[in-house]
């Protein structure tokens, strides 16, 4: 479904990604883990088109994405929930959701998409007339995910969805991610909560210093001695 082939990305003169390659198959949940500064967020931005690659390619269902602007990447079926959520604080919850349905296909199914978002996140339905800035951190994260779902994505990319959330809320967010994946949404997850990410993912990639240093089935990665020492404190 998604094939990232040896991409290189620069921030001005800083080489941020070095020949990064990864694949996500239809229906999978794939985790991309690693320390701060490893290139995880940069990888997602390169896929969604908000950062340009210097070389290499990004393909989705056989179509090259690395030359497309972000809005066309969304139309191809990829939704990106950014780190920090990126909600519109002065808009209402429902207005935020509608912003996620700006492409033609999503607009035609707006009513159904809103109902699905509300059914997945009942608290969002209750808060739909409030401005987004009045929501708790967990509610804002739920809104960010719900807004991404409004575009009816085939691939949902999430960047640090547990960041800054209480453990109980983290569990709720991961339950939703698992449910969406079970319902057929393919997931690419960037997450510093390594154990939780590997628990719900089918496969995982480990990034360090802008390179992929390890990949495999999640249970294999979870048992890797380097992963245990570096990320799990074992």
Buried (B, 14 or more C-beta within 10 A) or exposed (E): BBBBBEBBBBEEEEEBBBEBBBBBEEBBBBBBBBEEEBBBBBBBBBBBBBBEBEEBBBBBBEEEBBEBEBEBBBBBBBBBBBBBBBBBEEBBBBBBBBEBBEBEEBEEEBEEBBEBBBEBBEBBBEBBEBBBEEBEEBBBBBBBBBBBBBBBBBBBBBBBBBBEBEEEBBEBBBEBBBEBBEEEBBBBBBBBBBEBBBBBBBBBBBBBEBBBEBBBEBEBBBEBEEBBEBBEEE
